[in-house]
Amino acid sequence: MFRKILIANRGEIALRIIWACKELGIRTVAVHSDVDKDSLHVKFADEDVCIGPARNADSYLNMSAVISAAEITDADAIHPGYGFLAESAHFAEICQECHITFIGPPPEVIRLMGDKVMARRVFARAGVPVLPGSEGLVAGVEEAARIAADLGYPIIIKASAGGGGRGMRMVGNEEDLKVALDMAMAEAKAAFGVPDVYIEKYLEHPRHIEFQVLGDRFGNLIHLCERECSIQRRHQKLVEEAPSPALSPALREKMAEAALAGAREAGYVNAGTVEFLLDGQRRFYFMEMNTRIQVEHPVTENITGIDLVKEQIRIAAGEPLPYRQEDIRIEGHSIECRINAEDPLRFTPSPGRIRIFHVPGGPGVRVDTAAHQDCYISPHYDSMIAKLIVMGNSRTEAISRMKRALDSFVIEGIRTNIPLQRRIISDPDFERGELSTHFMDRYQQPLETPLAVSETS
Ligand code: MV4
């Protein structure tokens, strides 16, 4: 097992990784930017290294600074958390060359799944239904028009190096195709350095359902069921739950088999997530695979009793998975609400100092956060400041628990999306489990009363 792990992240996930290390008896190194010197991840790590100024590119994303910090402190592994360096095959390779274990999949697997066209091919080869679409990249507008005509409009153009909704463009008819293709390719080139795009049939009101998988270095691969993540706004998830209210045991079994077949074909090792879209006829299609621990992992931990971060560390240390598929039992229902520092009316960031921070507790409540009273929420970083996660014996119990937990979460000094989360959790469609990726469309209008002109200026 590792002696010392460097955590190449900040905020709640850095703390989450520190908790796992402490329980495993592993020393920890925090890295931080100038403005994060008083952060909790720094306070609770055994050692800390300042790696640069506030801007992400100058600190948390600075690969040589992170590697140097690991070398100076003699860390034997790096946990990247999510975001930042987590899905950089290049960073995983640099770790390898420096004889530091990257806690995640091998670089080749990160690269393969990062190429969304290749990922589609790998999953299709494994017999998994993929969204109908182009065989590979689309070269020009003639080819795109042929493919789109075959699929039937609407279609969606996606960047092969994208994922998570970045660089996507929906096209409703042939007239709009040329402009959309040009713009998608230009955006892809600007964002990812390559203009490569592919086409899929656009599903109108799908659900987003993702399966958690775990693979060790000995070819053992298991799944930990699914999370429903349909409630998103601008490709940012807001509410996640496990299990999905949409899956029958039979469908769960079929989707899980598909997720495992694809992951096996990819040579997957460590924790990963296989994303599917589910249509109104209960047909599922592979969309993409994420090669990192995800923000919403706690809902899976709640229903399986498995500590995913500890498992990531054990797998990276070369230990075999301690469970077989038949050992995995799901129990109860778990829901997560992401608490963001943002104006609930305008969805704009609300940085500032938190004056009062009271977190809910009691039965079935977990709060993952690095925020605290008098801490400063910097505009340099992600607006997510806490995850409120509840567990119940049933979905109904989880919902009522989430309502009372949201009601006793007090954050003053900055604005948060807690009022929005209250509305979502009390929405009759949410309560019935009737979700789709368009669920949030109805919340685009301002909350409660419209703003007076004087307040907006
Ligand atoms: C789609 C889709 C419909 N059809 N692909 C958005 C995030 C990224 N992972 C892919 N996304 C979508 N891909 C096809 N072929 C609809 C979306 C989508 C979406 C997916 C999940 C959750 C929310 C969403 C909101 C808008 C669009």
Boltz pocket constraint, residues with backbone or C-beta under 6 A from the ligand:
constraints:
  - pocket:
      binder: B
      contacts: [[A, 131], [A, 156], [A, 163], [A, 164], [A, 165], [A, 166], [A, 200], [A, 201], [A, 202], [A, 203], [A, 204], [A, 206], [A, 207], [A, 208], [A, 229], [A, 230], [A, 232], [A, 235], [A, 277], [A, 287], [A, 437], [A, 438]]
      max_distance: 6.0
